[in-house]
């Protein structure tokens, strides 16, 4: 399990922030959201 997965596993809330003037940062948010959902689904 990666360090990021461990942080997600023990986190109770997540704030995903992106730059309005940077499309790449918005696209990366979707990757983080998918990772959060995947980790949280495996522990429930």
C-alpha positions in Angstrom: 0.0 0.0 0.0 1.4 3.4 -1.0 1.8 6.3 1.4 -1.0 8.1 -0.4 -3.4 5.2 0.0 -2.6 5.1 3.7 -3.4 8.8 4.0 -6.7 8.3 2.2 -7.6 5.2 4.2 -7.3 7.1 7.5 -8.7 10.4 6.3 -12.3 11.4 7.2 -12.6 14.3 4.7 -10.9 15.5 1.6 -10.6 18.9 0.0 -9.7 18.8 -3.6 -8.5 22.1 -5.0 -7.5 23.1 -8.5 -6.4 26.3 -10.3 -9.1 27.9 -12.4 -6.6 28.9 -15.0 -5.0 25.5 -15.4 -6.9 22.8 -17.1 -4.3 20.1 -16.2 -4.9 20.7 -12.5 -8.6 20.2 -13.0 -8.0 17.0 -14.8 -5.7 15.7 -12.1 -8.5 16.3 -9.5 -10.5 13.5 -11.2 -7.6 11.1 -10.7 -7.3 12.0 -7.0 -11.1 11.5 -6.6 -11.0 8.1 -8.3 -8.1 7.1 -5.9 -10.1 8.2 -2.9 -13.2 6.3 -4.0 -11.2 3.1 -4.7 -9.4 3.1 -1.4 -12.5 3.9 0.6 -14.5 1.2 -1.1 -12.0 -1.5 -0.3 -12.2 -0.8 3.5 -15.9 -0.7 3.9 
